[in-house]
Amino acid sequence: MNGAESLLSTLVNNEIEVCFTNPGTSEMHFVAALDEVDGMRCVLCLFEGVLSGAADGYARMARKPASTLLHLGPGLGNALANLHNAGKGHVPVVNIVGDHASYHLQYNAPLTSDITAIAGAVSDWTHTANSSAEIASDAAEAVRQAGFGSVATLILPADVSWGDNPNGAVAKVAIEPPTAVAEALIEDAVSRLQSGANCMLMIGGREIDKSRGLLINQIAKATGARVCSDVFPTRVARGAGTAVIERLPYLAELAIDHLKDIQQLILIGAAAPVSFFAYPGVPSAIAPDACEQLQLATPDNDIDRLLAEIARRVGAIDIEPEVYPLQLPPAPVGALDVNSAAQALAYYLPEEAVVVDESITAGMAIFPQTMKARAHDWLHLSGGSIGWGLPASVGAAIACPRRKVICLEGDGSAMYTIQALWTMAREDLDVLVIIFNNRKYSVLEMEFARTGARGGSPGVKAASTLGIGSPDMDFVALATGMGVSAERADSAEAFCALLEQAMSERGPRLIDAIVPSLF
Amino acid sequence: MNGAESLLSTLVNNEIEVCFTNPGTSEMHFVAALDEVDGMRCVLCLFEGVLSGAADGYARMARKPASTLLHLGPGLGNALANLHNAGKGHVPVVNIVGDHASYHLQYNAPLTSDITAIAGAVSDWTHTANSSAEIASDAAEAVRQAGFGSVATLILPADVSWGDNPNGAVAKVAIEPPTAVAEALIEDAVSRLQSGANCMLMIGGREIDKSRGLLINQIAKATGARVCSDVFPTRVARGAGTAVIERLPYLAELAIDHLKDIQQLILIGAAAPVSFFAYPGVPSAIAPDACEQLQLATPDNDIDRLLAEIARRVGAIDIEPEVYPLQLPPAPVGALDVNSAAQALAYYLPEEAVVVDESITAGMAIFPQTMKARAHDWLHLSGGSIGWGLPASVGAAIACPRRKVICLEGDGSAMYTIQALWTMAREDLDVLVIIFNNRKYSVLEMEFARTGARGGSPGVKAASTLGIGSPDMDFVALATGMGVSAERADSAEAFCALLEQAMSERGPRLIDAIVPSLF
């Protein structure tokens, strides 16, 4: 077999079953190999930012990596923003980046670039394949590296792809299990929890699933601690039957207030809380100066075992956790705004829905109002780089074909990777996209004020960079232009009718929800 | 004034008058400064790949740089592909990339990334501003560096932006003139040209304007040399009254044949000719082994003076150059395909049009058929990274508001940066976009065969990554969804009627030209 075939076989042997692709000439042997090697689903995306976001969404829901196929440095550049998000969310991805044949690089052809430098900025592991004979073991190592919750990037020169590999593929490699938290740290944590101090357990990492949520809630009840999640946890189980867990506010001012009485902060998969951005006069670190922080677990640790162990030691096993009841609001009537939209979503959200949230300001209202909806998973924008929601929805829908994916999107953020709609149509994915169309970068209006620039009040030119009306985007036209059926809603009743219809059928749909800006 | 204001004033003092922007929170003080400092036109783009391509197109036509405003590492990543194109085309760009406040970086907030590494991969010069007091001189240096035909990237921490700058702005800096070619090289070139060997002058660099074309043609006539341009020259004057100049074919097989008899190849602004990609069994270097090559001038040299000097020495000054006559084909009738479309374009192309060509396979027919059209400028995809044409058209139209910009776009390449249409509508730019909609990555079908993968014949999965029908993109819907009026053409007559209308009115328009694939 040639190098591309042994690479592909190795990926398939390691249960990597989906490749999000946007190939070019240097990847044609890899593309050809898709027909020679069984077991890889190939999903074409029209822009690389779509495929990297799709790989992120897929891995969050499948709990294993997808592969991506990228064309040279510029293709990787286009994928960079969503690889950044995957990296910050500790989400595994295996990137295959084609390069010129190794002997061709010296000629500095137009598409020659420093792929290693670009890859290094968004990968936990980067390697350039040197020979067809070793490409399978390189691929196996990429899979193993991704297994740490990492972005692993393998650069594949075209001649390595087309050259003969007498060694064939590599069988399944061992993925290292998450490491146990050291006994001393566990003892330290238990002693802090039982010290009588105001304690908070802050949980983040790759996932806060239902069982982790229940366990940490039990620990909190047993010890009197509070429980809080990261601002933007990668994946969190929510809704009826899930544990009551606070969420750290996005706004530094509110987050500081949230933590002001905490004396002991115990971090489980989460990083020390910091302000998302810097603002004049606002501290970067959120916790009070006097608060002691313990990094009890990283995202790579065995958090399930850790929580079970702490629960045992603090006597929390038999404590009844506090969970959200199923409590649906009435379907809203009247004006459509983010509050009535939130109410409608809470009402219609189906069991086991996957909510992909890049609704930015609209999400500030929707997240708290859906806590008592039917049980669902919620994916957040972990790295802050927008243009993630539509692509991540593509990946989540491919990972979970029997669950309804609901993508909450801002109009501004939608436009970074709007091409994702085409892949939704092509693959007939069960995604409902809701665009919160307020004709503004609404969050930037808020941020402008928060930075205090020009006394917090934008002038004419500044305002023109914050508003994206004139012309108004028509998302119904954009969606139908890419094969996704779409309708506009400008009242709560219309919005509810479209939600009801979307929940009763499968397949891609878009609602262009015309809402006033929060600011 | 604060750092942002002194930075902006310095740019304006240096005749940088346009800023293509997509800001975020860390750039709010720069955005605020737009209203405090006169003279900067701010053009909002909905995606960073649009603004970097717009900066490229602007600089090619304005012959001076624009600035860009980018949000952190992911924003720069989104801009990377078109910065790659600008860099390969020796096109000047001044990037301002916002970063977190310098003191905030240690906290590793979600949007923290290695901006320097990303910038380094696509910039000739990268610098991180260290203080508000020095930001103006940093900006002046960025402008000076861009003056070498470079991509200059200045990373602007938020605290440098909002901090006070007692030093104010920097006045106009001296841009270094292009360096003269060494006398020894000129003598060498003249001696080769007069040696009786089969000579070719190959010209590339930043621009092949009318006067350079005429001069090099005169030199060729005087010496018996052939004249050829790069495969993808950055900007070239064409049409009636411009010099007859060959163009190196894209296909290595054809390019090798094109150069097979050349004994002396003299490179003026062009690089040694190489295959765009590597293919099994095809050499990377295009010129015959026995051909001697002289790198007479780089793009940074004074090519005007060089050509005048050589013309004088070889006695070419009084030789009548061979120029293209004005010779228009009849308007085509019948089926619409790339040949009839080319004929229609030759017929309707207005005087002084700017043609931005990312039509990929369609362009193979259009370029040769428009040589005898009315005089126009032609911009090529210099770096091979697609998603450039629509953005570059935005920039070209802003640089040349009284010239009609005609963007020739493939359907596949259009979808990488389709958001550019919105900026065309918002700024009411006089751009006619023609989408050659063949429902395929047609060039990749050709490239698949050329690489010899799977015997040159794609299987089912491979074919699915080369075809972008199902669903078919409706570019009329996409354009109207972003405020650009659009119509579909599926016959030569309909295409001609739409061209005629477009040439008689100003403002953005799109024609969705349904054409069969060449392959």
HADDOCK unambig.tbl for C-alpha pairs under 7 A between the chains (distance, minus, plus):
assign (segid A and resid 24 and name CA) (segid B and resid 444 and name CA) 6.71 0.50 0.50
assign (segid A and resid 25 and name CA) (segid B and resid 444 and name CA) 6.44 0.50 0.50
assign (segid A and resid 25 and name CA) (segid B and resid 447 and name CA) 5.77 0.50 0.50
assign (segid A and resid 25 and name CA) (segid B and resid 448 and name CA) 6.89 0.50 0.50
assign (segid A and resid 28 and name CA) (segid B and resid 448 and name CA) 5.70 0.50 0.50
assign (segid A and resid 28 and name CA) (segid B and resid 453 and name CA) 6.50 0.50 0.50
assign (segid A and resid 29 and name CA) (segid B and resid 453 and name CA) 5.20 0.50 0.50
assign (segid A and resid 31 and name CA) (segid B and resid 462 and name CA) 5.30 0.50 0.50
assign (segid A and resid 32 and name CA) (segid B and resid 453 and name CA) 6.03 0.50 0.50
assign (segid A and resid 32 and name CA) (segid B and resid 454 and name CA) 5.91 0.50 0.50
assign (segid A and resid 32 and name CA) (segid B and resid 458 and name CA) 6.19 0.50 0.50
assign (segid A and resid 32 and name CA) (segid B and resid 459 and name CA) 6.95 0.50 0.50
assign (segid A and resid 32 and name CA) (segid B and resid 462 and name CA) 5.60 0.50 0.50
assign (segid A and resid 34 and name CA) (segid B and resid 461 and name CA) 6.18 0.50 0.50
assign (segid A and resid 34 and name CA) (segid B and resid 462 and name CA) 6.49 0.50 0.50
assign (segid A and resid 35 and name CA) (segid B and resid 459 and name CA) 5.63 0.50 0.50
assign (segid A and resid 35 and name CA) (segid B and resid 460 and name CA) 6.77 0.50 0.50
assign (segid A and resid 35 and name CA) (segid B and resid 461 and name CA) 5.81 0.50 0.50
assign (segid A and resid 35 and name CA) (segid B and resid 462 and name CA) 6.68 0.50 0.50
assign (segid A and resid 44 and name CA) (segid B and resid 465 and name CA) 5.73 0.50 0.50
assign (segid A and resid 46 and name CA) (segid B and resid 415 and name CA) 6.32 0.50 0.50
assign (segid A and resid 46 and name CA) (segid B and resid 416 and name CA) 6.62 0.50 0.50
assign (segid A and resid 47 and name CA) (segid B and resid 416 and name CA) 5.24 0.50 0.50
assign (segid A and resid 74 and name CA) (segid B and resid 80 and name CA) 6.45 0.50 0.50
assign (segid A and resid 74 and name CA) (segid B and resid 81 and name CA) 4.48 0.50 0.50
assign (segid A and resid 74 and name CA) (segid B and resid 385 and name CA) 6.26 0.50 0.50
assign (segid A and resid 77 and name CA) (segid B and resid 77 and name CA) 5.13 0.50 0.50
assign (segid A and resid 77 and name CA) (segid B and resid 78 and name CA) 6.39 0.50 0.50
assign (segid A and resid 77 and name CA) (segid B and resid 80 and name CA) 5.56 0.50 0.50
assign (segid A and resid 77 and name CA) (segid B and resid 81 and name CA) 6.25 0.50 0.50
assign (segid A and resid 78 and name CA) (segid B and resid 77 and name CA) 6.39 0.50 0.50
assign (segid A and resid 78 and name CA) (segid B and resid 78 and name CA) 5.33 0.50 0.50
assign (segid A and resid 78 and name CA) (segid B and resid 81 and name CA) 6.68 0.50 0.50
assign (segid A and resid 80 and name CA) (segid B and resid 74 and name CA) 6.45 0.50 0.50
assign (segid A and resid 80 and name CA) (segid B and resid 77 and name CA) 5.56 0.50 0.50
assign (segid A and resid 81 and name CA) (segid B and resid 74 and name CA) 4.48 0.50 0.50
assign (segid A and resid 81 and name CA) (segid B and resid 77 and name CA) 6.25 0.50 0.50
assign (segid A and resid 81 and name CA) (segid B and resid 78 and name CA) 6.67 0.50 0.50
assign (segid A and resid 88 and name CA) (segid B and resid 110 and name CA) 6.49 0.50 0.50
assign (segid A and resid 100 and name CA) (segid B and resid 277 and name CA) 6.60 0.50 0.50
assign (segid A and resid 100 and name CA) (segid B and resid 278 and name CA) 6.44 0.50 0.50
assign (segid A and resid 101 and name CA) (segid B and resid 278 and name CA) 5.97 0.50 0.50
assign (segid A and resid 104 and name CA) (segid B and resid 278 and name CA) 6.22 0.50 0.50
assign (segid A and resid 104 and name CA) (segid B and resid 284 and name CA) 6.16 0.50 0.50
assign (segid A and resid 107 and name CA) (segid B and resid 274 and name CA) 6.61 0.50 0.50
assign (segid A and resid 109 and name CA) (segid B and resid 274 and name CA) 6.41 0.50 0.50
assign (segid A and resid 109 and name CA) (segid B and resid 275 and name CA) 6.97 0.50 0.50
assign (segid A and resid 109 and name CA) (segid B and resid 276 and name CA) 5.62 0.50 0.50
assign (segid A and resid 110 and name CA) (segid B and resid 88 and name CA) 6.51 0.50 0.50
assign (segid A and resid 110 and name CA) (segid B and resid 276 and name CA) 6.61 0.50 0.50
assign (segid A and resid 110 and name CA) (segid B and resid 383 and name CA) 4.87 0.50 0.50
assign (segid A and resid 110 and name CA) (segid B and resid 384 and name CA) 6.11 0.50 0.50
assign (segid A and resid 111 and name CA) (segid B and resid 383 and name CA) 5.82 0.50 0.50
assign (segid A and resid 111 and name CA) (segid B and resid 384 and name CA) 5.75 0.50 0.50
assign (segid A and resid 111 and name CA) (segid B and resid 385 and name CA) 6.96 0.50 0.50
assign (segid A and resid 114 and name CA) (segid B and resid 121 and name CA) 5.65 0.50 0.50
assign (segid A and resid 117 and name CA) (segid B and resid 117 and name CA) 6.06 0.50 0.50
assign (segid A and resid 117 and name CA) (segid B and resid 118 and name CA) 6.77 0.50 0.50
assign (segid A and resid 117 and name CA) (segid B and resid 121 and name CA) 6.27 0.50 0.50
assign (segid A and resid 118 and name CA) (segid B and resid 117 and name CA) 6.79 0.50 0.50
assign (segid A and resid 118 and name CA) (segid B and resid 118 and name CA) 5.41 0.50 0.50
assign (segid A and resid 118 and name CA) (segid B and resid 121 and name CA) 6.46 0.50 0.50
assign (segid A and resid 121 and name CA) (segid B and resid 114 and name CA) 5.67 0.50 0.50
assign (segid A and resid 121 and name CA) (segid B and resid 117 and name CA) 6.29 0.50 0.50
assign (segid A and resid 121 and name CA) (segid B and resid 118 and name CA) 6.45 0.50 0.50
assign (segid A and resid 274 and name CA) (segid B and resid 107 and name CA) 6.62 0.50 0.50
assign (segid A and resid 274 and name CA) (segid B and resid 109 and name CA) 6.40 0.50 0.50
assign (segid A and resid 275 and name CA) (segid B and resid 109 and name CA) 6.96 0.50 0.50
assign (segid A and resid 276 and name CA) (segid B and resid 109 and name CA) 5.62 0.50 0.50
assign (segid A and resid 276 and name CA) (segid B and resid 110 and name CA) 6.60 0.50 0.50
assign (segid A and resid 277 and name CA) (segid B and resid 100 and name CA) 6.59 0.50 0.50
assign (segid A and resid 278 and name CA) (segid B and resid 100 and name CA) 6.43 0.50 0.50
assign (segid A and resid 278 and name CA) (segid B and resid 101 and name CA) 5.98 0.50 0.50
assign (segid A and resid 278 and name CA) (segid B and resid 104 and name CA) 6.23 0.50 0.50
assign (segid A and resid 284 and name CA) (segid B and resid 104 and name CA) 6.16 0.50 0.50
assign (segid A and resid 383 and name CA) (segid B and resid 110 and name CA) 4.86 0.50 0.50
assign (segid A and resid 383 and name CA) (segid B and resid 111 and name CA) 5.80 0.50 0.50
assign (segid A and resid 384 and name CA) (segid B and resid 110 and name CA) 6.11 0.50 0.50
assign (segid A and resid 384 and name CA) (segid B and resid 111 and name CA) 5.74 0.50 0.50
assign (segid A and resid 385 and name CA) (segid B and resid 74 and name CA) 6.26 0.50 0.50
assign (segid A and resid 385 and name CA) (segid B and resid 111 and name CA) 6.95 0.50 0.50
assign (segid A and resid 415 and name CA) (segid B and resid 46 and name CA) 6.33 0.50 0.50
assign (segid A and resid 415 and name CA) (segid B and resid 419 and name CA) 6.85 0.50 0.50
assign (segid A and resid 416 and name CA) (segid B and resid 46 and name CA) 6.64 0.50 0.50
assign (segid A and resid 416 and name CA) (segid B and resid 47 and name CA) 5.24 0.50 0.50
assign (segid A and resid 419 and name CA) (segid B and resid 415 and name CA) 6.85 0.50 0.50
assign (segid A and resid 425 and name CA) (segid B and resid 471 and name CA) 6.81 0.50 0.50
assign (segid A and resid 426 and name CA) (segid B and resid 470 and name CA) 6.18 0.50 0.50
assign (segid A and resid 426 and name CA) (segid B and resid 471 and name CA) 5.92 0.50 0.50
assign (segid A and resid 444 and name CA) (segid B and resid 24 and name CA) 6.71 0.50 0.50
assign (segid A and resid 444 and name CA) (segid B and resid 25 and name CA) 6.43 0.50 0.50
assign (segid A and resid 447 and name CA) (segid B and resid 25 and name CA) 5.77 0.50 0.50
assign (segid A and resid 448 and name CA) (segid B and resid 25 and name CA) 6.90 0.50 0.50
assign (segid A and resid 448 and name CA) (segid B and resid 28 and name CA) 5.69 0.50 0.50
assign (segid A and resid 453 and name CA) (segid B and resid 28 and name CA) 6.47 0.50 0.50
assign (segid A and resid 453 and name CA) (segid B and resid 29 and name CA) 5.19 0.50 0.50
assign (segid A and resid 453 and name CA) (segid B and resid 32 and name CA) 6.02 0.50 0.50
assign (segid A and resid 454 and name CA) (segid B and resid 32 and name CA) 5.89 0.50 0.50
assign (segid A and resid 458 and name CA) (segid B and resid 32 and name CA) 6.18 0.50 0.50
assign (segid A and resid 459 and name CA) (segid B and resid 32 and name CA) 6.94 0.50 0.50
assign (segid A and resid 459 and name CA) (segid B and resid 35 and name CA) 5.62 0.50 0.50
assign (segid A and resid 460 and name CA) (segid B and resid 35 and name CA) 6.76 0.50 0.50
assign (segid A and resid 461 and name CA) (segid B and resid 34 and name CA) 6.17 0.50 0.50
assign (segid A and resid 461 and name CA) (segid B and resid 35 and name CA) 5.80 0.50 0.50
assign (segid A and resid 462 and name CA) (segid B and resid 31 and name CA) 5.30 0.50 0.50
assign (segid A and resid 462 and name CA) (segid B and resid 32 and name CA) 5.60 0.50 0.50
assign (segid A and resid 462 and name CA) (segid B and resid 34 and name CA) 6.49 0.50 0.50
assign (segid A and resid 462 and name CA) (segid B and resid 35 and name CA) 6.68 0.50 0.50
assign (segid A and resid 465 and name CA) (segid B and resid 44 and name CA) 5.73 0.50 0.50
assign (segid A and resid 470 and name CA) (segid B and resid 426 and name CA) 6.18 0.50 0.50
assign (segid A and resid 471 and name CA) (segid B and resid 425 and name CA) 6.80 0.50 0.50
assign (segid A and resid 471 and name CA) (segid B and resid 426 and name CA) 5.90 0.50 0.50
assign (segid A and resid 471 and name CA) (segid B and resid 482 and name CA) 6.78 0.50 0.50
assign (segid A and resid 471 and name CA) (segid B and resid 483 and name CA) 5.64 0.50 0.50
assign (segid A and resid 473 and name CA) (segid B and resid 481 and name CA) 5.75 0.50 0.50
assign (segid A and resid 473 and name CA) (segid B and resid 482 and name CA) 5.26 0.50 0.50
assign (segid A and resid 474 and name CA) (segid B and resid 481 and name CA) 4.50 0.50 0.50
assign (segid A and resid 474 and name CA) (segid B and resid 482 and name CA) 6.56 0.50 0.50
assign (segid A and resid 475 and name CA) (segid B and resid 481 and name CA) 6.46 0.50 0.50
assign (segid A and resid 477 and name CA) (segid B and resid 477 and name CA) 5.21 0.50 0.50
assign (segid A and resid 477 and name CA) (segid B and resid 478 and name CA) 6.22 0.50 0.50
assign (segid A and resid 477 and name CA) (segid B and resid 481 and name CA) 4.89 0.50 0.50
assign (segid A and resid 478 and name CA) (segid B and resid 477 and name CA) 6.21 0.50 0.50
assign (segid A and resid 478 and name CA) (segid B and resid 478 and name CA) 4.87 0.50 0.50
assign (segid A and resid 478 and name CA) (segid B and resid 481 and name CA) 5.35 0.50 0.50
assign (segid A and resid 481 and name CA) (segid B and resid 473 and name CA) 5.75 0.50 0.50
assign (segid A and resid 481 and name CA) (segid B and resid 474 and name CA) 4.49 0.50 0.50
assign (segid A and resid 481 and name CA) (segid B and resid 475 and name CA) 6.47 0.50 0.50
assign (segid A and resid 481 and name CA) (segid B and resid 477 and name CA) 4.90 0.50 0.50
assign (segid A and resid 481 and name CA) (segid B and resid 478 and name CA) 5.35 0.50 0.50
assign (segid A and resid 482 and name CA) (segid B and resid 471 and name CA) 6.80 0.50 0.50
assign (segid A and resid 482 and name CA) (segid B and resid 473 and name CA) 5.27 0.50 0.50
assign (segid A and resid 482 and name CA) (segid B and resid 474 and name CA) 6.56 0.50 0.50
assign (segid A and resid 483 and name CA) (segid B and resid 471 and name CA) 5.65 0.50 0.50
